[in-house]
C-alpha cells in the first residue's frame, strides 16, 4: 500500500512542473495550455516549466517559432528527415562500394587478358563453326593494345 501511495504522489508532482500558457483565439475564446499557442497570437505565461527557470507572470509576448519549444510533430518530422538522410547516405555508400568492386574485377580481368596475350607464344581462336585457327601477329598486337587500354581505364 505504501508503494502505491508513493507512486501516486510522484505522478501528481510531475504535473506541477508543467508550464502553463494563457491565450485568446480569434473568436475570443480563452485557452489554457501547456503547448505553445499558434503563431501571431499574444500569450501570457502563467507558470513556467523548470527548463524556463522562474515563472514569468504577466509577460505578454507573441509566440514565435524560433523561441518556442518544438512540438512533438516537429520533432517527429526532424527525426524522419534524419532517418531518411542516413538511409540515403548508406545507399550511396553501398552503391559506391559495389562500383569499386566491379571496377576492381574489371581491372583484374584486363590484366589477365594482357598477360595472356603477351606471354603465350601461340593463341588459338575459334570461329562460328567451331573451327580452330591461330591468331596472327597483327591481330595479336591489336588485341594487346586493346587490353592495355582496358588496363589503363579500369586500373587507375
Order of alpha helices (4+ residues) and beta strands (2+ residues): alpha-beta-beta-beta-beta-alpha-beta-beta-alpha
